[in-house]
């Protein structure tokens, strides 16, 4: 194996170290297929050492004044801003990200850090009344202990920072499990925290080979020092995380898959709806949990809408993301491309109309694809695409659009385009999703909002004050005067 561009070690109790077994894993550039990152493949022993280090650091970090915790987070944000040029090559090499997606990751990650810094002084309690005379009662929020944060590869900086920033702001310590598809990118997050002077053991980092994931994650969740789990990733893996956490009676915050609908009513601004669909479906090649997977459009305007949508999608340039002219970079793996082609072929066999795209240009490069007249008999109607495909579904009324939108196991993000705000608001209230944007893209996030889904998209909320609820424990303390 040739020398990689990046070497990624574990971080345990402030020390960079190899896996105890000496084992390593490899990540290959999805465009060139060249080895780009060599990373330590930890064992269960390493995972337990990381959890123990987090537990030992907890008393000191939890008693650190909020202003000091805020200073560490802001200093980390300054470090990330200064070192941001390093990130571009890492994200291009590991996940085939375009420059625009890299910039979005940097911008939102910085906002998450700054928002988390502001939360350090917002962790508040209540004075409660008592039926007994002279009894004083308090409801307090306190840090829980060590938190396990697991982030995926697709938005490696945004979701990696989100996995650790608010837990740290609340006074918890963290074990951060890297994605094996973006280890150098996510290890860079810990490097910035280290440069900011974070005390040893407050943030620990574990990476592992894909085959070792079940054992390593099981060991971390089972460790008595781990008190909370937050996971962003697929619903399939999320179910396993939830089951394991439940066996150990540990709360988990899960942000899982999605199949976001964009409803286009007959009075919609078609140009705005098309642009929202393009942004929502093809940002990061559609590899986003909020991606616009389904466009549910009134049949009276569907022909006009599809013509405009296909023209815009056809103009998107696919290729190596190191070329600044490229709009769509790489899929994560060749297997992802094969699965997407199977979905396209199944839909076309069953009567879907290909408006544009529909082909792989290389194992990890796929054209922006629009399929019209998608129906419930097709796998694409039900399965999360997680790639650059838009399914257009024609309906005859707002009520039918709502029924189709809710005919899905997922419920993360949604969007409605209409000039009638009252009608759109009534539909938004009935959509089964954690997030809904009226006259906006399904792909939108801000650091302070309660972000999360319903149904098979998970439970719990990241962001702002919701993060305090997720990563602190509420306690009742009373005393007799």
DAPEVEN-V453987 format. One record per backbone hydrogen bond with DSSP energy under -0.5 kcal/mol. NH is the residue of the N-H (numbers start at 1). CO is the residue of the C=O. E is the energy in kcal/mol with one decimal. If there is no record, write none. Layout:
# DAPEVEN-V453987
[[NH;CO;E] [NH;CO;E]]
This chain:
# DAPEVEN-V453987
[[5;36;-0.9] [6;36;-2.1] [8;38;-2.9] [9;7;-0.5] [10;17;-2.8] [11;205;-2.0] [12;15;-2.2] [15;12;-1.4] [17;10;-2.0] [22;19;-1.5] [25;39;-3.0] [27;37;-2.5] [29;34;-3.0] [33;29;-2.6] [36;27;-2.8] [37;27;-2.0] [38;6;-2.7] [39;25;-2.5] [40;8;-2.2] [41;23;-2.4] [42;40;-1.0] [42;207;-2.6] [47;43;-2.1] [48;44;-2.3] [49;45;-2.1] [50;46;-2.3] [51;47;-2.1] [52;48;-2.4] [53;49;-2.4] [54;50;-2.1] [55;51;-2.1] [56;52;-2.4] [57;53;-1.7] [58;54;-1.0] [59;55;-0.6] [61;57;-2.3] [62;58;-3.1] [63;59;-1.1] [64;61;-1.3] [68;65;-1.0] [69;65;-2.0] [70;66;-2.6] [71;67;-1.7] [72;68;-2.1] [73;69;-2.0] [74;70;-2.5] [75;71;-2.4] [76;72;-2.1] [77;73;-2.1] [78;74;-2.2] [79;75;-2.1] [80;76;-2.7] [81;77;-2.4] [82;78;-2.2] [83;79;-2.4] [84;80;-0.6] [84;81;-0.7] [86;83;-1.8] [87;83;-0.6] [87;84;-1.5] [88;84;-0.8] [89;85;-0.7] [90;86;-1.1] [91;87;-2.7] [92;88;-2.2] [93;89;-2.3] [94;90;-2.3] [95;91;-2.0] [96;91;-0.6] [96;92;-1.0] [97;91;-1.5] [102;98;-2.2] [103;99;-2.5] [104;100;-2.0] [105;101;-2.2] [106;102;-2.3] [107;103;-2.6] [108;104;-2.5] [109;105;-2.3] [110;106;-2.2] [111;107;-1.8] [112;108;-2.5] [113;109;-2.2] [114;110;-2.4] [115;111;-2.7] [116;112;-2.7] [117;113;-2.3] [118;114;-1.7] [119;115;-1.2] [119;116;-0.5] [120;116;-0.7] [120;117;-0.9] [121;118;-0.8] [122;119;-2.1] [124;122;-1.1] [126;139;-2.3] [128;126;-0.6] [128;137;-2.5] [135;132;-1.4] [136;134;-0.5] [136;479;-3.1] [137;128;-0.8] [138;477;-3.5] [139;126;-2.7] [140;138;-0.6] [140;475;-3.0] [142;140;-0.5] [142;473;-2.5] [144;471;-0.7] [146;225;-1.3] [147;173;-2.6] [148;228;-2.7] [149;147;-0.6] [149;175;-2.7] [150;230;-2.6] [151;177;-1.2] [156;153;-1.0] [159;155;-2.8] [160;155;-0.5] [160;156;-0.9] [161;157;-2.6] [162;158;-2.3] [163;159;-1.5] [164;160;-0.7] [164;161;-1.1] [165;161;-3.0] [168;164;-2.1] [169;165;-2.5] [170;166;-2.1] [171;168;-1.7] [172;167;-2.4] [173;145;-1.6] [174;202;-2.8] [175;147;-2.6] [176;174;-0.5] [176;204;-3.5] [177;149;-2.8] [177;175;-0.6] [178;176;-0.6] [178;206;-2.8] [182;179;-1.0] [186;182;-2.2] [187;183;-2.4] [188;184;-1.1] [189;185;-0.6] [189;186;-0.8] [190;186;-1.0] [191;187;-2.0] [192;188;-1.9] [193;189;-1.8] [194;190;-2.7] [195;191;-2.5] [196;192;-1.6] [197;194;-1.7] [198;193;-1.9] [202;199;-1.6] [204;174;-2.4] [205;11;-2.6] [206;176;-2.4] [212;209;-1.4] [213;210;-1.4] [216;212;-2.4] [217;213;-2.8] [218;214;-2.2] [219;215;-2.3] [220;216;-2.1] [221;217;-2.8] [222;218;-2.4] [223;219;-1.2] [226;223;-1.6] [227;146;-3.1] [227;225;-0.6] [228;146;-1.0] [229;251;-1.6] [230;148;-2.8] [231;253;-2.8] [232;150;-1.8] [233;255;-1.9] [238;234;-2.5] [239;235;-2.4] [240;236;-1.1] [241;237;-2.5] [242;238;-2.9] [243;239;-2.6] [244;240;-2.5] [245;241;-2.8] [246;242;-2.5] [247;243;-1.9] [248;244;-1.2] [249;246;-1.5] [250;245;-2.4] [251;227;-0.5] [253;229;-2.8] [254;252;-0.6] [254;459;-2.4] [255;231;-2.5] [256;254;-0.5] [256;457;-2.5] [260;291;-0.9] [261;413;-0.6] [262;294;-2.5] [263;261;-0.5] [263;415;-3.1] [264;262;-0.5] [264;296;-2.9] [265;263;-0.7] [265;417;-2.2] [268;265;-2.1] [270;268;-1.0] [273;269;-2.4] [274;270;-2.6] [275;271;-2.2] [276;272;-2.2] [277;273;-2.2] [278;274;-2.6] [279;275;-2.5] [280;276;-2.9] [281;277;-2.5] [282;278;-2.0] [283;279;-1.4] [285;282;-1.8] [286;283;-1.5] [287;284;-2.2] [288;286;-1.5] [291;288;-1.7] [292;280;-1.2] [293;260;-1.3] [293;291;-1.3] [294;260;-2.1] [295;391;-3.2] [296;262;-2.3] [296;294;-0.6] [297;295;-0.8] [297;393;-2.2] [298;264;-2.2] [299;395;-3.2] [301;298;-1.7] [302;298;-0.6] [302;299;-0.6] [303;299;-0.5] [305;301;-2.5] [306;302;-2.9] [307;303;-2.1] [308;304;-2.0] [309;305;-2.8] [310;306;-2.8] [311;307;-1.8] [312;308;-2.0] [313;309;-2.7] [314;310;-2.5] [315;311;-0.9] [315;312;-0.5] [316;313;-1.4] [319;328;-2.2] [323;320;-2.2] [324;322;-0.7] [326;323;-2.1] [327;317;-2.3] [328;317;-2.8] [329;327;-0.5] [330;96;-1.8] [331;364;-3.1] [337;333;-1.3] [338;334;-2.1] [339;335;-2.2] [340;336;-2.2] [341;337;-2.1] [342;338;-1.7] [343;339;-1.8] [344;340;-2.3] [345;341;-2.7] [346;342;-2.2] [347;343;-2.1] [348;344;-2.4] [349;345;-2.2] [350;346;-1.3] [351;348;-1.4] [352;347;-2.7] [353;372;-2.6] [354;352;-0.5] [355;353;-0.7] [355;370;-2.7] [356;370;-1.2] [361;365;-2.8] [362;365;-1.4] [365;362;-1.6] [366;364;-0.5] [367;359;-2.4] [369;388;-2.4] [370;356;-1.7] [371;390;-2.8] [372;353;-3.2] [374;392;-2.4] [378;375;-2.0] [381;378;-1.1] [382;378;-0.6] [382;379;-1.1] [383;379;-3.0] [389;387;-2.4] [390;369;-2.5] [391;293;-1.7] [392;371;-3.3] [392;390;-0.6] [393;295;-2.9] [393;391;-0.5] [395;297;-2.2] [401;397;-2.2] [402;398;-2.3] [403;399;-2.1] [404;400;-2.5] [405;401;-2.5] [406;402;-2.1] [407;403;-0.6] [407;404;-0.8] [408;406;-2.2] [411;454;-0.5] [415;261;-2.0] [416;437;-2.1] [417;263;-3.2] [418;416;-0.6] [421;419;-1.0] [424;420;-2.5] [425;421;-3.0] [426;422;-2.1] [427;423;-2.1] [428;424;-2.7] [429;425;-2.0] [430;426;-0.8] [430;427;-0.9] [431;427;-1.2] [433;431;-1.6] [434;411;-1.5] [435;412;-2.0] [437;414;-2.2] [439;416;-3.8] [439;437;-0.6] [440;437;-0.6] [444;442;-1.0] [449;446;-1.3] [451;449;-1.1] [451;462;-3.1] [452;450;-0.5] [454;411;-2.4] [456;409;-2.8] [457;454;-2.1] [458;455;-1.3] [459;254;-1.0] [462;451;-2.6] [464;447;-1.1] [466;463;-1.1] [467;463;-0.7] [467;464;-1.2] [468;464;-0.9] [469;465;-1.8] [470;466;-1.8] [471;467;-2.0] [472;468;-0.6] [473;142;-3.5] [475;140;-3.2] [475;473;-0.5] [477;138;-2.8] [477;475;-0.5] [479;136;-2.7] [481;134;-3.4] [481;479;-0.5]]
